[in-house]
Each structure stands twice: as C-alpha cells, then as structure tokens.
Amino acid sequence: MLLEAMGGLPGTSEITESIEDLNPATDKQYCMKDDINKLFEAIEIRTPRRGVSKSEQGVKDAFNKSAMKRPMRSSPSRASGFDNSEPASLKQAFRGLCISQASELAAVKKRSSKASRLSGVSETGAVKSLYRPVDVQDNVPEHTVNEGVGNLVEISLIPDRSVSNISDQITEYEHVPTKEKSTYAAYSCHISKGAMEHGAEISEISDGKEACPHSTDIGSGYLKEVSERKLFLELPQSSTATSANKVEAQTMSVSDEAPTTVIPSNKEQALDSYLVSCSCTSITGNKVMRPTSSSPSLMRPVSRSRMFVKKNVISALTNSSKQSNGGIDNYLSCSTSEIPCQTPEYVLRNDQREEDKEPSESCGENSIEVSTYILESSVTKPGLRSSSCNRTRCMVKKGDERSLSREKGEISQSSKSSIGDYSSTTSLSEESYRSGSSRSGYRPHMSVDLRWEAIRCIQKQHGNISLKQFKMLKKLGGGDIGTVYLSELMGTNCQFAVKVMDNDFLTSRRKMTRAQTEKEILQILDHPFLPTLYAHITNDKYSCLVMEYCPGGDLHVLRQKQANKNFSEQAVRFYVAEVLLALEYLHMLGVIYRDLKPENVLVREDGHIMLSDFDLSLRCVVNPMLVKSCSPVIKPPKTSSPCSESSCIDPFCLHPSWQVSCFTPRFLSATSKTRKLKADIAAQVTPLPQLVVEPTDARSNSFVGTHEYLAPEIIKGEGHGSAVDWWTFGIFLYELLYGRTPFKGPGNEDTLANVVSQCLKFPSYPVVSSSVRDLIRRLLQKEPENRLGAEKGAAEIKQHPFFEGLNLALIRCETPPELPRFCDLGNVIPDTNQQNKEIAKSQKEFKSIGEDIAFEMF
Ligand SMILES: Nc1ncnc2c1ncn2[C@@H]1O[C@H](COP(=O)(O)OP(=O)(O)OP(=O)(O)O)[C@@H](O)[C@H]1O
C-alpha cells in the first residue's frame, strides 16, 4: 500500500537494490516472516461497524467508540482462507509493508547519498528514520471484555518521525547526567503480550514527571540504550513474567550493521518479541512509570495509551527544564502524527497576541451553533439566500455570525469557495511538526528533481535566495489566503508557483493559522500527486511558498473545456484514482484534506494530477489498526448484458478481464460461468483483517469545506473525521461525471439542507456504468459510519469494482486523458496588450514584494 501510495514501480532498480541493501538482515527477515506467521495465529480483529444501524449501534456506542481504537483479539482460530490468494490479509499487509519499506529504503539510500552530502544530513540517520517498529499491544485482558475470545492485541505502526525521534532521543538520554535522568522522559520498551500477562501496562503520563492518576510505579523497569537501534527494558526480578525478563524493542533497520534484534528461540518468545513495541514513557528515578496490576483483571484497556506515549516522545525531545514547567510545552513540540486531534486536554501553542488569535476550538459548541443556524436557516427560512453567489468561499464564525469572504481573484481558475470555521482547534502548532521538520527537506521521491538542483545552484552562487531571484511570468490565481504567481528562477529555466501571503492580511483576517497549516503540511509531502515545497521565503510583511508549478490549470477549468462539460467515464476513473492515492497518502500522514473539489486538483505538465491547497486541512494522529469486515468483497452491482465496447470499464465485462489489479484476487476468465464462480468464491471467502493506517478515528468540530462538498456530519456539527474526505470524493466523482454536484440548491443554505436530507439522484444523461453509480452511492452515505472508506480507508475504495482493471500502483505510468496544451504553459509570451498590461502590473506587485527576505529551503 505504501509502495503504491508513493507510486513506486515494481521491478525497478529500487527494489533490486533494496534487496541487496537488505542482505545483512536477510536472515532476520526470514525469521520475521516465520514469527509474523506465529503472530497471526494470535491475532483477532476489531469488529466491523458498517451495516449496523444507528439504533443498533446506539447500545454499543460506548463500547464501540473505544473499539475503534480497541486492540484486536487474539484468537487461536484464525479466519479461514488464509493463503496467498488473499492479498488483503494481515500477513500480506505486513509483508507488503516490509517490501514497501525495503524498496523505500533502497530508493532513499540511492537518492539520498547525494542529498545528504549536500545537506549534511547523515544517510544512516535518514534511512533509519524510515523504519517503523511494529507495535502490537495486548491491551485488555480477555476476560474483562469477553470471556474466551483470547487476548486482545493491537498492531500499530509508529509513525516514522516517532522512530527517528526515538533513536535520537535515546542518544540524547544517554548524555543526560544521571541526576537529570530521574525526571527525564524517555523511551521504554512497551511490553505487550508477555509483560501484560503479568500486569505490565504502559502508563498514561501527562508529562515528563508524573504518571497519570491510575498509574503506579512498579519500580521495576529501566530503560537503557544498548545501541542505536536497541532498547532494553529490564523487568523486575520479582516479576513473574516468564516470557522474557529482558525484551528488546525491535526497530527494523537495514544499515550496514545487522539489526540487533534477538530472535526468540521459541514460539512464545517469538510472539513476545513482536508484541514489544518501541514506545516511550517517563522515567522517574531510572524507573519506568507504569501502572501495575498484579492481576490481569485489574488491567484497564489502554486503547488511548499511544497518545500519551507519543506525548512523552515529545517531552523527551524537549529539554528537562521545559518539563519542569509542566506539561504544556511538551505538548507543543509534539510531532503531528503523535497528537490526536480529538484529545481535549492538549494545549496548543499560539504565538500570536491574544487579539490576533483565530477562533478557538476548545470544544465543539461553536460549530454546533453554526450548524444549528445553518439548518434553521435552510429549513425554516427557505427563502433566505446567502448574499454571495454560488460557490463563494466564506468564513463562518461563531454561532450565527457568518461573514462571506471575498470572491476569488479574477485570474483564479477556482469557482467554488470554501468555508473555514475552526470552531474547535484541532490543528497543531508549527512546533508539532518541528520534530519532523528537521527532515522536512528529506523527500526521496522528489530529491532528483531538477528544480532542487536549480535552487541549490542559485543558493551556492548568491549565498541565499530571495524573491529578487525570481522573475515573475504571470499571476496564476488568487485565493483566500494568498496570490499565486508563476515565476522563473533566474538563470535556471526552472519555473515555480510562488504563493505570496501578506502577513498583515492574514493576521487581520485571522487566517494565519491556515497559512501555517498549509506550510507545515507542504513541508512533509513527498508524493507524485502532491505538491513539492521547495522553499519558504519570509519577512515581516510577506510569507511566500515556492512550490511546484502545474501548467495544466485545474480540473474545474478542464471540465468546462470538455464537450458536454463533463469528462468521459474513463477520464474520470483516471483522475479520481490519482486523487484517491493522494488522499490515502495524506491520511497516512495524519492529514485529513477536507477541501476536495475540482478547483483544487491541478494538472501537471505530464497530465497527471496534483492536489493543492491545504489551508483547510486537519492534522491528526494515525492509530494503525487491524480491521475485519463482515462484507469481504464489495458485491458487484447487478449488470445487464456484457458490454461489447472496448472501453467498457465494467469489471464483469468481457473486455477488461485480462487486466490485473493489485488488491483483490483476479480471475482470468471471461465467461459468464467464471463470473458466477467468481461471485461464489467471493461470497465464501472469509474476510481477513486489514491493516488500516488512516485516521479513521479522528474527530473535529470545525466547520470547513465548500458548500456543495460539505459532508452531512460537518453541516450537522456532529464532529467529523477522515470519512469526510470520502464524502467529498463521492461528490467530486459525481461532478466530474455529470458536470454538476448532486445536492446543489439555488443558494448555499438550500445546498446545505439538500446535503443533509435530499436523496441522491442520478441524471439519466450521460449514461454511466452501474459500477460508478454504485461507488458514488456507497461514498455518499449520509451516515459516515456507513460510508465506504470510513472503516478501512482508501483500501476499501480501491477494491470497488469501478477500479477493477486499473493498476493503481502503476497509475503514474498510465497515459493521462489529456495533456495540457502548449498555450496553457506559463512561458508563453503574452500576445495581447491586455495580457501585457496584466503581466506588467503583476510584475510590479511581485517586485515590490521581492525584497531580500529570509529564506528557508526544504
Ligand atoms: N502549484 C500551482 N501551479 C499552478 N497554479 C497554481 C498552483 N498553486 C495554486 N495555483 C493557482 O492559484 C490559485 C490560488 O491558489 P490557492 O488555491 O492555493 O490559494 P488559496 O489562497 O489557498 O485559495 P483558496 O481560497 O482556494 O484556499 C488556484 O486556484 C490555482 O489556480
């Protein structure tokens, strides 16, 4: 999945090289496979939610809420059908992950060697940071929840930043004087199965010193760095733990040295070593603070422990003096993926003066007021119309106060407007990314980009880079928070999109947080369908983002240029598939996009897409988990007779049967008999657990988005999570296909009311396949829990028959539906006076901005 998200190419030198690179660890990998097999035998899965009605769900709400994060149940009886024909199995998910990481590593090693020489970043450090220990937690003793279902385990992947932080921090910890160590928050191995059997449990610790109230100090463990990649947690001699008194945290590593992981000699130990997570907790007096329970029955579920663990990762990163100031500062420097957005106790850093602060979101009340107002307006005052024209972008403030934003600039290709009401602050401060931002320039996929070279070259020549070195070619568009110019880095022939934001404007309109959010997200992206941020140029007055330029305009404009103002189904499939991969990647990084619309999907020079505009995105924590579903395979929509068109995308059609996809088993037959067989097999296959690494549990109460694209739960103020992106994905798909959005009313309030209550209808024209209609229907489920993707993320959507036959992993090698025409390219010399005037005006504007200002290259 990761490989695919990164657009990796199987069979390229990256994979071959990675295998070579991995040689020192080959034996370990084989052992890992065996051990993973053993692990699977002990794992059971979270229960599915989809299909359960709200009322049915109601009784179980409290239970199920935590079940979202609840550990998996280990059960001796594993689901049947666990073989190689099940690519979505846990086993393969793990293997896929290893392969992905291995190939990533190879790519990194290859590409970073040059970059690291230039940047001074150690290759080993960078490579190491890609690795994520697999964390399996045994959270709840079986009998506390359900007798006889086996141990509960949760499998998690710690975000790469955490891992890199861990090793960094451990080193740091070693250098801390002994006295300081007593209050130094650092990492410990989180013993899962083996230790949990004997009462060990990770504590919820709010800062570097104190354990949470229910924690008690077993006074037994201490953390010790053995090597850069090896941690020991020594359990008390008195502990009755039989599995391992000394358990090593496994950090997958493929450096020159062989990993230090000890391969357990027996099955139980093997399992235990995989049930050890490299987490962190606080050390007091060289002791690991843990709640203890002599009896398993006293143990509590620790489904949320990860967030505390991660907070402490941060506290470990901050110096000990900070810790003495309390927990607040510790939280501030937390890596984004390490703080759950839904946790109310987090204190968010705000460097702005009190009066400059943007609407605070300490609770969801405001957004509920907003939505109440809107619903009232739309329901009880149907005649009330927004003063704005359709698709305006507006800022909804607290309660009934709404202010519509200005329209987009005349050059802007965008036509819909987004709402940005942060009624509950769920986004994280800049510091939250800082721990990861040291690596922010570390983008293996884009590191060979010529534009990087151009920037480095200019920087070398001039010592620094300022806007003066950019020649403005034209204004690309103006948005809510800035103006984007096409610019050329002088003397390099390289073009960039430079987004210029006026700091005073941002402050006075309370949009500084949005600008910050966008910058922070751009800094961490490295994906073929997402923009690369090359530099951030800033001074007191302006803040400029130097980004990759997309000459093909946006999909909204492109759609208008189509014959019937809509794309063909095949073109739609291509664009939405690329958007799907981009969203999946964002989710894996803990970013919920929230503003998908054709205006934000730009077209690159090569015809592939680039998702842009992250100022309304939400950053949150990702808690990877295993999910088992009742419905193994999405049942294909009932099709009429097989289509004879060669372009038909119906997976049950005769024509595309030769195509191979990567997520579900494919059958190479074309007869109706085989189709029937296929359906029968699909019905019989017992669903296997799937690893979900998307923030399906995240919750925010902000009122953000674009009217026609707003999900019902946002409008109703019920709190929303990553499922909103799948709703917008459905609207996006519908709009590309039919040339309009499904719930659009005469005014914005009508639109919102329609989104909440109107049934989905499909126009009779154009005629589209039943599979695409089925996908739209599944995405546009008003109840987020019933929505496709809500439970298992993008993988669930990828399995839909609409994408059958499309090799998503290789989609960036597919021929796009169309290439931007030459006249779309920015280097065209304007041919009319009017254009000349505009260019001259923009150049003047741009020049006035381009004073020597601080430059930050990524
Ligand atoms: N990388 C790019 N390449 C080409 N054009 C771009 C690029 N980035 C932005 N644009 C153009 O500039 C316009 C404004 O950019 P953007 O949407 O990022 O600004 P914004 O202030 O965040 O707007 P919004 O109100 O949508 O949030 C876009 O509509 C798009 O047409």
The ligand as a MOL file (V3000), in Angstrom:
LIG
                    3D

  0  0  0     0  0            999 V3000
M  V30 BEGIN CTAB
M  V30 COUNTS 31 33 0 0 0
M  V30 BEGIN ATOM
M  V30 1 N 1.2710 24.9560 -7.9470 0
M  V30 2 C 0.4450 25.6420 -8.7050 0
M  V30 3 N 0.5450 25.6240 -10.0380 0
M  V30 4 C -0.3110 26.3110 -10.7930 0
M  V30 5 N -1.2970 27.0660 -10.3200 0
M  V30 6 C -1.4580 27.1310 -9.0010 0
M  V30 7 C -0.5950 26.4320 -8.1240 0
M  V30 8 N -0.9900 26.6580 -6.8720 0
M  V30 9 C -2.0380 27.4650 -6.9520 0
M  V30 10 N -2.3410 27.7560 -8.2260 0
M  V30 11 C -3.4160 28.6240 -8.7040 0
M  V30 12 O -3.5910 29.6780 -7.8030 0
M  V30 13 C -4.9100 29.7360 -7.3280 0
M  V30 14 C -4.9090 30.1040 -5.8710 0
M  V30 15 O -4.1420 29.1590 -5.1750 0
M  V30 16 P -4.6290 28.5040 -3.8350 0
M  V30 17 O -5.9430 27.8570 -4.0610 0
M  V30 18 O -3.5470 27.6560 -3.2870 0
M  V30 19 O -4.7580 29.7860 -2.9570 0
M  V30 20 P -5.5990 29.9230 -1.6650 0
M  V30 21 O -5.4340 31.3240 -1.1950 0
M  V30 22 O -5.2310 28.8670 -0.7090 0
M  V30 23 O -7.0170 29.6560 -2.2570 0
M  V30 24 P -8.2540 29.0130 -1.5860 0
M  V30 25 O -9.1790 30.1400 -1.3910 0
M  V30 26 O -8.7540 28.0110 -2.5800 0
M  V30 27 O -7.7810 28.3840 -0.3090 0
M  V30 28 C -5.5010 28.3760 -7.5640 0
M  V30 29 O -6.8420 28.4780 -7.8830 0
M  V30 30 C -4.7100 27.8460 -8.7350 0
M  V30 31 O -5.3700 28.1390 -9.9090 0
M  V30 END ATOM
M  V30 BEGIN BOND
M  V30 1 1 1 2
M  V30 2 1 2 3
M  V30 3 2 2 7
M  V30 4 2 3 4
M  V30 5 1 4 5
M  V30 6 2 5 6
M  V30 7 1 6 7
M  V30 8 1 6 10
M  V30 9 1 7 8
M  V30 10 2 8 9
M  V30 11 1 9 10
M  V30 12 1 10 11
M  V30 13 1 11 12
M  V30 14 1 11 30
M  V30 15 1 12 13
M  V30 16 1 13 14
M  V30 17 1 13 28
M  V30 18 1 14 15
M  V30 19 1 15 16
M  V30 20 2 16 17
M  V30 21 1 16 18
M  V30 22 1 16 19
M  V30 23 1 19 20
M  V30 24 2 20 21
M  V30 25 1 20 22
M  V30 26 1 20 23
M  V30 27 1 23 24
M  V30 28 2 24 25
M  V30 29 1 24 26
M  V30 30 1 24 27
M  V30 31 1 28 29
M  V30 32 1 28 30
M  V30 33 1 30 31
M  V30 END BOND
M  V30 END CTAB
M  END
